[in-house]
Amino acid sequence: MKFYGTIKKGKIVLSVAQLQMREKFLSEIKDDTPIEYDIKKVYQHKTVQQTKTYWGLAIQTILSDFNDRGYDTSYLLPQAKIPTGTEVSKDLMCEYLYACCPTFDDSGKRITLSKMTTKQAADFFDRVRNYASSQWGVVIPDPNPFWKQEIET
């Protein structure tokens, strides 16, 4: 059974309903029965603004680097044997990275950031950063180097 509370002055504070459920649960367990008691910190899930910011920074970093190198859409689409002269757009880069670094839901359908859990989004950003670095030599700085310690597993 899970109980959710907060810490106040070093003590766990539960709502009245949580306290009642806890007491009922414990009263139904026989004396000397071994139990396991876990306490873990709950982290806030990603917000839409955080996702937009991280994703926007990643895309902009790649596009800025592409523009500095003079890369156009022919760089992403090698079947175009000659330069197209068409700049890589944010939408094209977004779709390209979703295709190269996909995330799937439980039914096997590819999902975008808006449908990802916090852990899926963090893993996706990590894959995008690794892909950009290994394939294009583009370094995307990690906006939060401690994300792995903050993800609820």
Secondary structure, DSSP 4 states (H G I P E B T S, - for coil): ----EEEETTEEEE-HHHHHHHHHHHHTSPTT--------PPPPPPPHHHHHHHHHHHHHHHHHHHHHHT--HHHH-TT--S---PPPPHHHHHHHHHHHS--B-TTS-B--GGG--HHHHHHHHHHHHHHIIIII------S-TTHHHH---
